[in-house]
Structure formats: structure tokens, C-alpha cells
């Protein structure tokens, strides 16, 4: 049976975890806002420079060359922006996952301790029930670890696919720019 002190300690730990997660979420939002401000400033400066370059164009051929020269840098900047967004999201997700993994590990320890305590205090003749309970806890831990491995593999695959798609987009823009 839980004591009042144990309940209060659990509530305090949960509140600390909640505030920690909230802090991590705000850090991610702050990084996202900073990235967008930087991107907007750069886009405004580039737009002004491009407008001045267009005003200095003397013929259609020079205009076409100017436009073609902008395709590749634009694709590279878009890819870099996307990469920054992905990195921010991945870092925030990793922080949150680390917190949940820590919570899950602590809960696992408590459950194992509870099962061990219950088994040592179990009445004679309940060995089968205790063994089944220990087996269930072991199976749940194994399933949890398997799920963690699958999520990690899926995350790694998603990152690889993102990197490949980004590289393909940049390479395609290079090809288009060379053809012009």
C-alpha cells in the first residue's frame, strides 16, 4: 500500500517532469522562431539584391541567365532550411524521448522491486502465480525493448530517406541550372 509520502513524491516527480518537458518544447519553438527570422531576413536581402540585378538587365538573354543562376542557390537554401527544421524537430523529439525512457526505466525498476517484494512475502503455495507474474514482467520488458529498437530503426531510415531526398532535389536543381 502506498503511503502519503510516496504519493506526494510521485506527484512531485511528475510535475518536475512536466515542467522539464514544457521547457524542452519551448526551447524547440524558440529555435524554430529564430530559424524563421533568419530565413526571412535572408530572403528579404536576396529579394532586394535580385530586384536591383533585374533592373540592371539590358536584354532578355541576360535576364534568362540571371534567372537560371538563381535556381541552384534557391534549391540549396531550401534544402538547408529543411535540414535545419528537421534537426530542430529531431533534437526536440530526442529530448522528450529521453525523458520518457528515463520515466519508463524508473517505472520498470519499481515494478520489478514490487514483484520481488510481493514474491518474498507471498504465502506458501503461490510459487506458480509468482513465477507467472515474473514471467509477465520479463515479457513486457522484452516487448518494450523490441519496440524501442524498431522505433530507432524507423527513425534512422527516415533520416536516411530525408537526406537522400534533399540531395536528389539539390542535384536536380544543378542539372536544370546547367541546361539553361
C-alpha positions in Angstrom: 0.0 0.0 0.0 1.3 3.5 -0.9 1.9 6.0 1.8 1.0 9.6 1.6 4.7 10.5 1.3 5.1 8.1 -1.7 2.1 9.6 -3.4 3.4 13.1 -2.8 6.9 12.2 -4.1 5.3 10.6 -7.2 3.2 13.8 -7.8 6.3 16.0 -7.3 8.3 13.9 -9.8 5.5 14.0 -12.3 5.2 17.8 -12.0 9.0 18.2 -12.4 8.9 16.0 -15.5 6.0 18.0 -16.9 7.9 21.3 -16.4 11.0 19.8 -17.9 9.1 18.7 -21.0 7.5 22.1 -21.3 10.9 23.8 -21.1 12.2 21.5 -23.9 9.2 22.2 -26.0 9.7 26.0 -25.6 13.4 25.6 -26.5 12.4 23.9 -29.7 9.8 26.6 -30.6 12.4 29.3 -29.8 14.9 27.6 -32.2 12.2 27.4 -34.8 11.3 31.1 -34.5 15.0 32.0 -34.6 15.4 30.0 -37.8 12.4 31.6 -39.4 13.6 35.1 -38.5 17.0 34.4 -40.1 15.4 32.9 -43.2 13.1 35.8 -43.6 15.9 38.4 -43.2 18.0 36.5 -45.8 15.0 36.2 -48.2 14.4 40.0 -47.9 18.0 40.8 -48.6 18.1 38.4 -51.5 14.9 39.8 -53.0 16.3 43.3 -52.8 19.6 42.2 -54.5 17.7 40.3 -57.2 15.4 43.3 -57.9 18.4 45.5 -58.3 20.0 42.9 -60.6 16.8 42.7 -62.7 16.7 46.5 -63.0 20.3 46.4 -64.4 19.4 43.8 -67.1 19.9 45.0 -70.7 18.3 42.2 -72.7 16.2 39.0 -72.5 19.3 36.8 -72.7 20.9 38.4 -69.7 17.6 38.1 -67.8 17.4 34.4 -68.6 21.0 33.9 -67.4 20.2 35.8 -64.2 17.1 33.6 -63.5 19.0 30.4 -64.3 21.7 31.4 -61.9 19.2 31.7 -59.1 17.7 28.2 -59.4 20.5 26.2 -57.8 21.2 28.6 -54.8 17.4 28.7 -54.1 17.2 24.9 -54.1 20.3 24.6 -51.8 18.9 27.2 -49.4 15.5 25.4 -49.3 17.3 22.2 -48.6 19.4 23.8 -45.9 16.3 25.3 -44.3 14.5 21.9 -44.4 17.6 20.3 -42.8 17.5 22.9 -40.0 13.8 22.2 -39.4 14.5 18.5 -39.4 17.4 18.9 -36.9 15.3 21.0 -34.6 12.4 18.6 -34.6 14.8 15.6 -34.2 16.6 17.2 -31.2 13.3 18.1 -29.5 12.0 14.6 -30.1 15.2 13.1 -28.7 15.0 15.2 -25.6 11.3 14.2 -25.0 12.0 10.5 -25.8 15.0 10.5 -23.4 12.7 11.8 -20.6 10.1 9.2 -21.3 12.7 6.5 -21.5 14.0 7.6 -18.1 10.5 7.5 -16.7 9.9 4.1 -18.2 13.1 2.7 -16.8 12.3 4.0 -13.3 8.8 2.5 -13.6 10.3 -0.8 -14.7 12.6 -0.8 -11.6 9.7 -0.1 -9.3 7.6 -2.8 -10.9 10.4 -5.4 -10.6 11.0 -4.3 -7.0 7.3 -4.6 -6.2 7.2 -8.1 -7.8 10.3 -9.2 -5.9 8.8 -7.8 -2.7 5.5 -9.5 -3.3 7.2 -12.8 -4.2 9.2 -12.8 -1.0 6.1 -12.1 1.1 3.9 -14.5 -0.9 2.2 -17.2 1.1 3.3 -20.8 0.6 1.9 -22.5 -2.4 1.8 -19.3 -4.5 5.1 -20.0 -6.3 3.3 -20.7 -9.6 1.4 -17.4 -9.5 4.6 -15.5 -8.6 6.5 -17.2 -11.4 3.8 -16.3 -13.9 3.9 -12.6 -12.7 7.7 -12.5 -13.0 7.4 -14.1 -16.5 4.8 -11.4 -17.5 7.1 -8.6 -16.3 10.0 -10.1 -18.2 7.9 -10.4 -21.4 6.7 -6.8 -21.0 10.2 -5.6 -20.6 11.4 -7.6 -23.7 8.5 -6.2 -25.7 9.3 -2.7 -24.7 12.9 -3.1 -25.6 11.9 -4.5 -29.0 9.6 -1.6 -29.7 12.4 0.8 -28.8 14.7 -0.9 -31.3 12.1 -0.8 -34.0 11.4 2.9 -33.4 15.2 3.7 -33.6 15.5 1.8 -36.8 12.5 3.6 -38.3 13.9 6.9 -37.2 17.3 6.1 -38.8 15.6 5.1 -42.0 13.5 8.3 -42.1 16.7 10.4 -41.6 18.4 8.5 -44.4 15.4 9.0 -46.7 15.3 12.7 -45.9 19.0 13.1 -46.6 18.6 11.2 -49.9 15.6 13.3 -51.0 17.3 16.5 -50.1 20.4 15.5 -52.1 18.3 14.5 -55.1 16.5 17.8 -55.1 19.7 19.8 -55.0 21.2 17.6 -57.7 18.1 18.1 -59.9 18.3 21.8 -59.5 22.0 21.7 -60.5 21.0 19.8 -63.6 18.3 22.3 -64.5 20.7 25.2 -64.0 23.3 23.6 -66.2 20.8 23.0 -69.0 20.0 26.7 -69.2 
